[in-house]
Amino acid sequence: MKSNVGGIDRGIRIVVGLILVGLAVLDFIGPWGYLGSIVVATGVFKFCGAYALFGFNTCAVNKSHNLESTN
């Protein structure tokens, strides 16, 4: 699997997912909140199946390998 979830996106996914799971555990939002575990997993593993399906990628582009030395 190639990573397609970048740094900021990853952090947001983990935080929001943990909040959803926490609210489900405390019975504030019901059992659907456990779907937050999927959101956490996409952040932890840096891969989102929906992103792959639709061709999205929020990872930073590494341009250093494209630069030529100008001596």
C-alpha positions as CSV (number, residue, x, y, z in Angstrom):
1,M,0.0,0.0,0.0
2,K,1.3,3.4,-0.9
3,S,0.7,6.2,1.6
4,N,-2.0,8.7,0.5
5,V,-2.8,10.4,3.8
6,G,-0.5,13.4,4.7
7,G,0.6,14.9,8.0
8,I,-2.2,17.4,8.8
9,D,-4.9,15.1,7.4
10,R,-3.4,12.2,9.4
11,G,-3.5,14.2,12.7
12,I,-7.1,15.4,12.1
13,R,-8.2,11.8,11.4
14,I,-6.6,10.4,14.6
15,V,-8.0,13.2,16.8
16,V,-11.5,13.1,15.4
17,G,-11.6,9.3,15.4
18,L,-10.6,9.1,19.0
19,I,-13.2,11.7,19.9
20,L,-15.9,9.7,18.2
21,V,-14.8,6.4,19.9
22,G,-14.7,8.2,23.3
23,L,-18.2,9.6,22.8
24,A,-19.4,6.2,21.9
25,V,-17.8,4.6,24.9
26,L,-19.4,7.2,27.1
27,D,-22.8,6.6,25.4
28,F,-23.2,10.2,24.2
29,I,-23.6,9.4,20.5
30,G,-24.5,5.8,20.2
31,P,-22.8,2.8,18.7
32,W,-22.1,4.5,15.3
33,G,-19.3,6.4,17.0
34,Y,-17.3,3.2,17.0
35,L,-16.8,3.9,13.3
36,G,-14.2,6.4,14.5
37,S,-11.9,3.4,14.9
38,I,-11.8,3.2,11.1
39,V,-10.9,6.8,10.9
40,V,-8.1,6.3,13.5
41,A,-6.8,3.3,11.5
42,T,-6.6,5.4,8.3
43,G,-4.5,8.0,10.1
44,V,-2.3,5.4,11.8
45,F,-1.6,3.4,8.7
46,K,-1.4,6.6,6.4
47,F,-3.7,4.9,3.9
48,C,-7.4,5.6,3.0
49,G,-9.2,3.2,0.6
50,A,-11.6,6.0,-0.4
51,Y,-8.7,8.3,-1.3
52,A,-7.2,5.5,-3.4
53,L,-10.6,4.8,-5.1
54,F,-11.0,8.5,-6.1
55,G,-7.3,9.3,-6.7
56,F,-6.8,11.7,-3.8
57,N,-3.5,12.1,-2.1
58,T,-2.7,14.5,0.7
59,C,0.9,13.5,1.2
60,A,3.6,16.1,0.6
61,V,5.4,15.9,-2.7
62,N,9.2,15.4,-2.3
63,K,10.8,17.6,-5.0
64,S,14.4,17.1,-3.9
65,H,15.0,14.2,-6.2
66,N,14.0,16.4,-9.2
67,L,16.5,19.2,-8.5
68,E,19.6,19.3,-10.6
69,S,22.9,20.6,-9.3
70,T,23.8,24.0,-10.9
71,N,27.6,24.0,-10.6
